[in-house]
Amino acid sequence: MKPDFTIDIDSLPALAAFARVARLGSFTAAAAALAVSPSAVSQTIRQLEARLGVRLLQRTTRSVGLTEAGAALLARVEPALAEIGAATDDIRQQRDMPAGTLRLTTPTTAGALVLRPLLADFMRACPGIAVDVITDDRFADLVAEGFDAGLRLGEALQRDMVAIPVTGPLRMVVAASPDYLARHGTPGHPRELHAHAGLQYRFGPHGSVYRWEFVEDGRTFTVDTRAALIANDKTLLHQAALDGMGLIYEFPVHIQPALDSGRLVTVLDDWLPPFDGFYLYYPGRVLMPPKLRVFVDFLKARAGLSA
């Protein structure tokens, strides 16, 4: 018969003491951590065992270990104690200026469109928060890789994430230098691209090559070009386009100065309609860390969204 672990809130200090002893493997070490005497900890655990009617710890002169019932109780109680600790830490941090390191993952384009324009203002507004930005076009697992939040296109988000739109719709362009078009002609339809040199982007050193997407009569389709250059370095691709080596498929933000100056010109504009933009996303949590909360609020304010 399994022991009944239903317990009243007055037992929380005893449960916390039990968890500390279990993890440290010592009444003396637990007492030091709790700033009480070893005898007080020992008495607290005995009273808890008596209340539950089951032994939780195996005690010898040299060591302290968990019984089967103790291990089962620890597995249930420890996450709850951690949540209580997080709640109290949250309140303490809200009392003062939020602090800590905010870890963000972002693709290159979202970094340029979203983070670059606001990062200096955010850091001035929240000097206690250090921002750790990892720019990576692959999709990162926030929880497994220890990120607080990320930026990604809406179509790439996992369903269990909280997502906040931060850019609105975006649009790609196909561009080339006037010299390239003078030598090879201007494509009039995406299907003519197979005859053109493509400057193609690869996601990371081992990722897939980005497929060029177009829309006709409401239907999306992809087109392969003759790959003249494949690289995971956008700067290299941009320079190749400026040097007349081929056509590039890109977010305008990365090549806007060249477009404005006429060093690059766009083609096939009618086949490149707007699509869903970038979102800030993060795991759904009962308690959001204050450092993330202030960043979310700051980003919402910049994006003109309600808090």
Helices and strands as residue ranges (DSSP letters): G 9-11, H 12-24, H 27-34, H 38-52, E 57-59, E 64-66, H 68-95, E 100-106, H 108-110, I 111-115, H 116-125, E 129-135, H 142-145, E 149-153, G 154-156, E 161-165, E 173-176, H 178-184, G 190-195, E 197-201, E 212-216, E 219-223, E 226-231, H 234-242, E 247-250, H 252-261, E 265-267, G 269-271, E 278-283, H 290-303
